Amino acid sequence: MARVSRLRQRLRRKVVAKNTLIGAAPAMIELYKRIAQVAPTDVSVLVIGERGSGKELVARTIHERSGRGTRTFALIDCAGLAEGILETRLFGRERPGIFEESDGGTVFLDDVGSIPAAVQGRLLRVLRDGEVRRLDGGRAMTVDVRVIAASNRELSIDVAQKRMRADLFYQLNVVTLRVPLLRDRGEDVVALARHFVARQAVALGRPIPEISPEALDQIRFYPWPGNVRELEQTMAQAVAVSRSLVLLPEDLPVLTSEPEEEAIARDWPTLAELERRYIDRVLERTGGNKTQAAAILGVARRTLQRQDRAQR
């Protein structure tokens, strides 16, 4: 029994682990290779990817596989802080800032393109010279910090539009890693869905449910505009509300509420049927008022009356 208990605890630790890159899509394999190459070095890394694609996880993986892995990993959301607060948090005032606190470790600057122009010069000094000076004066201090930055857009555009200093961009962009979109990763979406289901079930102290074939089809074909973050939240919600040992499509309401345009396109209606559906939709929006519907459609009211009689 003790051995079984130890195995269960080991499984729980493995399942609940958050800082794990998962996937075998070609783009992910290439990303793993690039991480393995860059992690042991101290060069600055720029991670590009859509929101929710896993940029922070890439940064944490680089940190953990580097010689700094046992030291501080500090995350700063550059878009989420007002200019004065961001500047104080980075460089310190009466107290140490994040660069002092993270000496010997890694600082991850998320949404780095949001850093105001007034702050960019100070950041450049840290990257170029390894020096930081608090905002209330005092001597410059030497810090040993690796910087990993992330953006959901191409920062070269910010440089061209004068929103980012070119010299700062070049300091940040020593190596660029690109995180693929979830919808471009094929069967990775299924592996990730099962991982998130297992993790949520373990966190709730429940048996790990299976995912029905029908639900898996929904997961495969949904476009996941919010990427991995949206998938994680969807599966966590499904496990939380379901009381079954099998997750069904109805446990995933966000995947079953298909836009009408997609549904229409998939069942290949005739032009006459498509016209009828459109008229019905406009009538629904106008509360059945044929005069208003005719005005929207650009036809005479009697045309709608003929359509109505024909349907009967």
N, C-alpha and C positions, 0 to 999 in steps of 0.2 A: 504493500500500500504506500509506503514511503517513497518508493521509486516512481510509482504512478503520480503521486503528488508532485514530485520534483519535475517530472515530464510536463505535467499540466502547467506548472509555474513557468517553465521554460517556454512553452507554447504561448502563454499569455504575454510574456515579455516580448517575444518575437512578433506577435500579432499587433500588439499595442504600439510597437515602435513607430514613431512618426517620421523620423529622418531617414527614410529609405526610398531611393529611386527605384521604380518598378517599371518594367517594360522591355520588350525585345524587338520593337520596330527598328528598321535600319537606321532611322534618324536618331533613335535613342542609343543604339550601339555606337554610333559615331560620337555622340555626346559623351558616353562613358569613356571612350578612348581619349577624347580631348581633356576630360577631367583628370584622368590618370596621368596625362602628360604634364598638365599645368599645376596640379596640386602640390607636388614636392618643391616647386619654385616659390619665389616671393614676388613674382610680377603681379601688377594690377590686372584684374580681369573685369571685363564688361559683359554682363549677361543680358541678352536681348530676348524678349518673349512677351506674348500677350498676357494680360492680367489673368491670374489664376492658373498659369501654365506650369508653375513650379520653380520660378527663379530663385526664391529664397532657399528651397531645398537643394538646388544646385550649389548655391553659395555655401550652405552648411556642409555639403558633401566635400567640397574643395577644402574647407577649413579642417574638417575631421581627418582628412587623408594627408594633411600637411604636417610639417614639424611643429605647428602651432596648435594641433588638435586638442591638447589638454589645457590650453589657455582660453582667454575670453573670446567669445563670439558675440559681438554687439551689433544690433540691428537698429537702424535709424530710418524711419519713414519720412523722407524729405518732403513729400507732398502733404503730409498730415500735420506739419508744424508751421506756425507763423514764423516769419523771417527772424525776429528777435529771439524767439524761443529756440529755433533751430541752431542759430549761431551760438547761443549760450550752451546748448546741449553738446554741440560738437567741440567747442574750444574752451569752454569753462569761463567762469567769471571769478567769483570768490571761491568756488570749489572746482575740482578737476572736471574737465569735459570728457567726452567719450573717448577721445584719442589718448588722453593721459590714462584713463581707467583701463584702456585696452592695450596698454604697452605690452608687446610680446605676442599679442593675439591678432584677431581679424575684425575689421569694421565693415559691415555690409550696408551700403547706402542704397536703399530702395527708392525708385523714382528719382534718380539722380538728376534728371533733366529739369526737375522742379526747383533746384537750388537757385536762389536769387543771385543776380549778378554781383551784388555787394559781398556775398559770402564766398564766391568762387575763387577770389584771389587768396584768401586764407587757406582754403582747401588745397589750392595748387601748391602753396608753400609746404604743407604737410607731405604731399605726394612727391614733390621734387627734392625737398631738402630734409625731410624727416624732422621738421621743427614745428612746434606749436606754441603760440603765445596766447595767454588768457586775455579776455576782452578788457579787463580792468588794468592791463599793463603788466609790468614785471618782465623778467628775462624770458627769452625763448628757451623752451625745453626740447631736448631731443627725445623722440619717441620711435619705437620700432613696431610699426603697425602695417599689416597688409590690408589693402583696400580692395574690396570687391563691390562693384557698382552694378545696378540693374536699371533697365528702362523698358517700357512697353512700346517705344518708338525708336526710330533711327536717330541717334544723336547728331549725325552729320547734318541733318536737316536743321537742328537747333543751331549748329555752328554757322551754317549758311545764312540763317535768319538772325544772326547776332544775339541769340538767346543764351548761347554758351560760348565761353572763351575757347578758341581753337587750341591754345596750349594746354588747357585743362582737359579737353577732349582727348588729346594725344597721350596725356599722362594716364588717363583712365582706360584708354583703349589699347593697352599693350597686347592683350589677347582678348578676342571676342568669342563668346560661346552663344549659340542660338538654341533656344528651347522649342521643340516642335509643338504645334497645336495638337490637342487631344484628338480632334477629328481626322488628323492625318496619321494617326498611330495604329490604325487597324485593330487587331485583337488585343492590343494593350488595354483598351477600354474595359474589356471583360476581366482581365487580370486585376486591374485597379478596382473595379467594382467589387469583386470578391474580397479583395484585401480590405476595402473600406467597410464592407458588411461584417467581416470577421472582427475587425477592430472595434466597431461599434457594439457588436454583440458581447464581446469580452468586457468592454467598458461597462455595459449594463448588467453583466453577470448572467447573461442568457445563453442558451445553446446557439451555435452559429447556424443560421438558416441557409438553405440552398436558394438559388435563384432559378425560377422556372424558365424553360426554353423560350416561352413567349415574352417574358420580361427581359431575357438576354437579347432577343431580337430588337426590342424597344431601345435597349441601351446601345446596341451596335449602330442603329440607324439614326438616333437622335444626334443633332449637329454639335451639341455641347458648346454653345457660345461662351460660357464661363469657364471652359477648360476643366482641368483636374479639380479645381476648387469647387466648381458646380457639381461635378460627379460625386465628390466626397460628401458634400452637404445633402445631396439627393439620397444617397445610399444610407447615410446616417439617419435621415428622417424616416426612410422606409423601414429600417430596423426598429426605430423607436415606436412607430405607430402600429406595426404589424404584430399580431399575436400568433402567427402561423410559423411553422418550420420551413415554409417555402414562400419566397417573395413572388407575388403575382403582379401583372401589369397594373392592377388597380392600387397597388401599394406605391406606384410611381406616377402620381397624377401629372407631374410636370411633363412626362414623356408621352402621355396619352392625349393631352390637350393640343392636338395637331392644328396648325394654322389652316384655315379653310382653303387658302390658295394652294397649299401643298396637297390637300385631300382632293381638290378638284383636278389638279394636274395628274394625279396618279390614276384616277379611274377613267381617264380619256373620254370625256363626254363629247357628244356632237355639238356643233355650233348652236343648233336650236336649243339643246338642253342647257348649254352654257348660258345662252341668252335668258332662258326661263329662270335659271338659278339667280342670275344677276338681278333680274326684275324682282324676284321674290325677296332678295336681300335688301334692295332699296325700299320696297314696300314695308318690310319689317322695320327698317330704320325710321320710316315716316309714320309708323303706327297705322299703316293701311290707308293713308291719305293718298288717293290716286292723283289728285291735282298736284301735290308736292312731288310725288314720285315721278310724274310725267315731266315736270319742270327739270328735275335732276337728270333724268334720262334723255331729255331733249326730244321727246315725242309728244304727240297729241294724247289727251286723256282717253279718247275713244280707242286708241291703240291698246292701252292697258285693259280697257273693258273687253275688247275682242280677245285678248290673251286670256283673260279670266274665263270668258265663256268657252274658249277652246279647251281649257284644262278640265272643265266640267264635262 
